[in-house]
């Protein structure tokens, strides 16, 4: 197998994901509406209730809307990651996952390519959101828009890998509601997406610890610092480590001999 | 003689305690159409899951054109074309987009891919529908697209897992005769799982699978003579009844 084969396969998988995304306009709109509602309604309401002190990477007092913007970028990627986990379950039910798996490329590569394709879609959504936020006067330095790209890539891959891992456990489409309740909500609410760590510490020590070690917090912080032209190395390293952990487990899960496929009897009779 | 397109040796598989395949052995040569007949639950889908590497072979060996599926899986899979029982096309994409995706997975150049897509679609009289979304195609046409897709990368072995289920009589007939033409003209090896007796042609080989065990294999005519059966249905009943008595 040549490098060119890998490259063609990767562009094929990414191209398919982008086409699917463009054809499903309602998916695009709903992916944007969710964080925008949080920005326009929730954040506007909380602006008065929550004061955010000066803290890195911010150099001045900021509005609450500015604070939660990186968290909402994380939210876009979190939902996207889980949605592609849903699409994996759906694909497997529909059988197109089998078409992917039967192609003559290593399985780890196929899964990573699928992950990267989903992440590119989430980055696209994130930039559209940032453009709307800019019009709403949430305007980080222009260089931040470049800095944030690698952070979004890493966090998107990490959250996508988490979704991929979950898809090895989920057998049916209906179980996605469980993912919402037990994965998406806890990850999002127990993180620094909505409140800074010190604020959480004021109210609960346990929540503080959970939020600190939550991989989603680390992803959000990596995005937050990058948006203001800084690299938060701790957050980036923690996100990368979580990515490796999740993708490793997911590849194991999709391994034909060790994984869940046999236990679940995914092949028919 | 050249290497067989598919060789299955001493293949067993179990889901926990439940045995799905028990020491299955057969081969399919180039230019041979082997029909795998078996009732529901006979182990056909398990066999296909093993040949397509959804599960790993634990006991026994599967070789495609001399390449071991376990040790040289990528070379082996490159020679395999599959039509799964459930439809595996993306309904939101057009016929061409679906086929290009498959071509990319096989590392084909865009130009080569487009030429192959045209060739295969024309052969199946689907070229005019290439820009239509799969969602708007009927079951028979979707199947044709899936067959075209399975042949794009010019495999040596074509696996068909009950491809005619749910199709009307003319669509079924069209697929049966198309596949037999491919075998005759291109020396393609075909393994076709079905439970419909009328899909078996006189020149086909037959593999009768029941409860995970091969109950009969060979050319249709010689099997009919050997078991003194008048037709495929009769032969099938005799072979599977023998199994029940044992």
HADDOCK unambig.tbl for C-alpha pairs under 7 A between the chains (distance, minus, plus):
assign (segid A and resid 5 and name CA) (segid B and resid 107 and name CA) 4.13 0.50 0.50
assign (segid A and resid 6 and name CA) (segid B and resid 107 and name CA) 6.97 0.50 0.50
assign (segid A and resid 8 and name CA) (segid B and resid 104 and name CA) 5.31 0.50 0.50
assign (segid A and resid 8 and name CA) (segid B and resid 107 and name CA) 5.48 0.50 0.50
assign (segid A and resid 9 and name CA) (segid B and resid 104 and name CA) 4.73 0.50 0.50
assign (segid A and resid 9 and name CA) (segid B and resid 105 and name CA) 4.42 0.50 0.50
assign (segid A and resid 9 and name CA) (segid B and resid 106 and name CA) 6.96 0.50 0.50
assign (segid A and resid 9 and name CA) (segid B and resid 107 and name CA) 5.93 0.50 0.50
assign (segid A and resid 12 and name CA) (segid B and resid 101 and name CA) 5.26 0.50 0.50
assign (segid A and resid 12 and name CA) (segid B and resid 104 and name CA) 5.13 0.50 0.50
assign (segid A and resid 12 and name CA) (segid B and resid 105 and name CA) 6.71 0.50 0.50
assign (segid A and resid 13 and name CA) (segid B and resid 101 and name CA) 6.90 0.50 0.50
assign (segid A and resid 16 and name CA) (segid B and resid 101 and name CA) 6.76 0.50 0.50
assign (segid A and resid 20 and name CA) (segid B and resid 92 and name CA) 6.70 0.50 0.50
assign (segid A and resid 94 and name CA) (segid B and resid 86 and name CA) 6.90 0.50 0.50
assign (segid A and resid 94 and name CA) (segid B and resid 87 and name CA) 6.84 0.50 0.50
assign (segid A and resid 94 and name CA) (segid B and resid 88 and name CA) 5.97 0.50 0.50
assign (segid A and resid 95 and name CA) (segid B and resid 86 and name CA) 6.45 0.50 0.50
assign (segid A and resid 95 and name CA) (segid B and resid 87 and name CA) 6.79 0.50 0.50
assign (segid A and resid 95 and name CA) (segid B and resid 88 and name CA) 4.93 0.50 0.50
assign (segid A and resid 96 and name CA) (segid B and resid 88 and name CA) 4.53 0.50 0.50
assign (segid A and resid 96 and name CA) (segid B and resid 89 and name CA) 6.57 0.50 0.50
assign (segid A and resid 102 and name CA) (segid B and resid 52 and name CA) 5.86 0.50 0.50
assign (segid A and resid 102 and name CA) (segid B and resid 53 and name CA) 6.84 0.50 0.50
assign (segid A and resid 102 and name CA) (segid B and resid 77 and name CA) 6.62 0.50 0.50
assign (segid A and resid 103 and name CA) (segid B and resid 77 and name CA) 6.40 0.50 0.50
assign (segid A and resid 103 and name CA) (segid B and resid 105 and name CA) 6.12 0.50 0.50
assign (segid A and resid 103 and name CA) (segid B and resid 106 and name CA) 6.48 0.50 0.50
assign (segid A and resid 104 and name CA) (segid B and resid 74 and name CA) 4.55 0.50 0.50
assign (segid A and resid 104 and name CA) (segid B and resid 75 and name CA) 6.96 0.50 0.50
assign (segid A and resid 104 and name CA) (segid B and resid 77 and name CA) 5.08 0.50 0.50
assign (segid A and resid 104 and name CA) (segid B and resid 78 and name CA) 5.18 0.50 0.50
assign (segid A and resid 104 and name CA) (segid B and resid 106 and name CA) 6.63 0.50 0.50
assign (segid A and resid 105 and name CA) (segid B and resid 74 and name CA) 6.01 0.50 0.50
assign (segid A and resid 256 and name CA) (segid B and resid 53 and name CA) 6.96 0.50 0.50
assign (segid A and resid 256 and name CA) (segid B and resid 54 and name CA) 5.69 0.50 0.50
assign (segid A and resid 256 and name CA) (segid B and resid 55 and name CA) 4.45 0.50 0.50
assign (segid A and resid 256 and name CA) (segid B and resid 56 and name CA) 5.12 0.50 0.50
assign (segid A and resid 257 and name CA) (segid B and resid 55 and name CA) 6.00 0.50 0.50
assign (segid A and resid 257 and name CA) (segid B and resid 56 and name CA) 4.90 0.50 0.50
assign (segid A and resid 262 and name CA) (segid B and resid 55 and name CA) 6.52 0.50 0.50
assign (segid A and resid 267 and name CA) (segid B and resid 45 and name CA) 6.52 0.50 0.50
assign (segid A and resid 267 and name CA) (segid B and resid 46 and name CA) 6.55 0.50 0.50
assign (segid A and resid 267 and name CA) (segid B and resid 49 and name CA) 5.91 0.50 0.50
assign (segid A and resid 268 and name CA) (segid B and resid 45 and name CA) 5.72 0.50 0.50
assign (segid A and resid 268 and name CA) (segid B and resid 46 and name CA) 6.96 0.50 0.50
assign (segid A and resid 269 and name CA) (segid B and resid 41 and name CA) 5.39 0.50 0.50
assign (segid A and resid 269 and name CA) (segid B and resid 43 and name CA) 6.54 0.50 0.50
assign (segid A and resid 269 and name CA) (segid B and resid 45 and name CA) 5.85 0.50 0.50
assign (segid A and resid 269 and name CA) (segid B and resid 46 and name CA) 6.54 0.50 0.50
